[in-house]
Amino acid sequence: MRPILVPILLFLVGTADAAGPAYDCTRADGDIEQAICHDPTLAELDRRLDTTYRAALAKAGNERPPTLKAEQRGWIKGRNDCWKADDRPRCVADSYLTRIAELQARYRLVTATGPFTFRCDDAPGSEVVITHFDTDPPTLIAERGDTVSLMFRQPGASGARYEGGNEAFWEHQGEATLRWGFEAAEIHCAEAR
């Protein structure tokens, strides 16, 4: 009987490890990392992020300056700040979903639609170039001049509204409203045909 029990226990231990996060739970640091180790949904999100991060890292090999690793460390610190949230599991899950989508869009790891050019009426030659990404939540990358903004889709009644750090883009039937910069005025843009 005993020889059969050992392989079963080894199988169960291996199964538990496969269901855990991408990191070693015996080295979990803090409440949030420990919570991820005990929550199958959060552990799955951690494994998904690990796969996405590794794919982004492969594409970022020639990135100058190399920023991906530093950004990831900053993201981990932000995720771990979810200990302050009223709904910690929701905070952690949202943090993972946002980071996965960000990496998928920035490093072009998923299907993209576009680019689409919108001419804006704030100055001659003014335009914004939009590329949509099939992420969850949906994202777009907007390029204007020499600046770039990653934006996430926001709930809305009509059209598609996206918001990033200090930028917003709202599109409805080929017409768009753009806010580019902190407290900047909204400008009107139309898709170039």
Buried (B, 14 or more C-beta within 10 A) or exposed (E): EEEEEEEEEEEEEEEEEEEBBBBEBEEBEEEBBEBBBEBEEBBBBBBBBEEBBEBBBEBBEEEEEEEBEEBBEEBBEEBBEBEEBEEBBEBBBBBBBBBBBBBBBBBEBBEBEEEBBBBBEEEEEBBBBBBBBEBEEBBBBBBBEEEEBBBBBEEEEEEBBBBBEEBBBBBEEEEBBBBBEEEEEEBEBEBEE
